[in-house]
Amino acid sequence: MALTINVPTIDAESAQILKETIRTSEPDARIDIDLDAKTVTIEAQASEETFKQLIEAAGHPIR
C-alpha cells in the first residue's frame, strides 16, 4: 500500500535524512520524495501513524 504525506518543509538537504529516518523502522520501504509537490510517498508494511511520527520526529510538520 502506498501512502502519500504532504511535508511542506522538505527540501533537498533534508530529503536524504528523512529517507534514512524512515528506513530505521522499515528498511525495505520504497520511498519517493517529490520536492516540487512537497510530498513523501512510502510503500511499506508499517502503519500511516508510524510514518507520520517518524517524519515529525525528524522535525517536519505534516499537513
C-alpha positions as CSV (number, residue, x, y, z in Angstrom):
1,M,0.0,0.0,0.0
2,A,1.4,3.4,-1.0
3,L,0.9,6.3,1.4
4,T,1.5,9.9,0.3
5,I,2.1,12.5,3.0
6,N,2.3,16.3,2.5
7,V,5.6,17.6,4.1
8,P,5.7,21.3,3.4
9,T,9.2,21.8,5.0
10,I,11.1,19.2,3.0
11,D,14.0,20.3,0.9
12,A,16.9,18.7,-0.9
13,E,19.1,18.6,2.2
14,S,16.5,17.1,4.5
15,A,15.2,14.5,1.9
16,Q,18.1,12.1,2.4
17,I,17.9,12.4,6.2
18,L,14.2,11.7,6.1
19,K,14.7,8.6,4.0
20,E,17.2,7.3,6.5
21,T,14.9,8.0,9.4
22,I,12.0,6.2,7.7
23,R,14.3,3.2,6.9
24,T,15.1,2.8,10.6
25,S,11.6,1.5,11.0
26,E,11.1,-0.1,7.6
27,P,14.5,-1.0,6.0
28,D,12.8,-2.3,2.8
29,A,10.5,0.7,2.3
30,R,10.2,2.2,-1.1
31,I,10.3,6.0,-0.6
32,D,9.7,8.6,-3.3
33,I,10.1,12.3,-2.3
34,D,8.8,15.0,-4.7
35,L,10.4,18.2,-3.7
36,D,8.2,20.3,-6.0
37,A,5.0,18.9,-4.6
38,K,6.4,18.7,-1.1
39,T,5.2,15.1,-0.7
40,V,6.7,11.8,0.6
41,T,5.3,8.6,-0.9
42,I,6.1,5.4,1.1
43,E,5.3,1.8,0.2
44,A,5.9,-0.4,3.3
45,Q,4.2,-2.5,5.9
46,A,4.2,-0.1,8.8
47,S,1.1,2.0,9.6
48,E,0.4,5.5,8.4
49,E,0.7,6.7,12.0
50,T,4.2,5.2,12.3
51,F,5.5,7.1,9.3
52,K,3.8,10.4,10.4
53,Q,5.6,10.1,13.8
54,L,8.9,9.4,12.1
55,I,8.5,12.4,9.8
56,E,7.5,14.7,12.7
57,A,10.4,13.3,14.8
58,A,12.7,14.4,12.0
59,G,11.5,17.9,12.5
60,H,8.9,18.2,9.8
61,P,5.3,19.2,10.4
62,I,2.6,17.3,8.5
63,R,-0.4,18.7,6.7
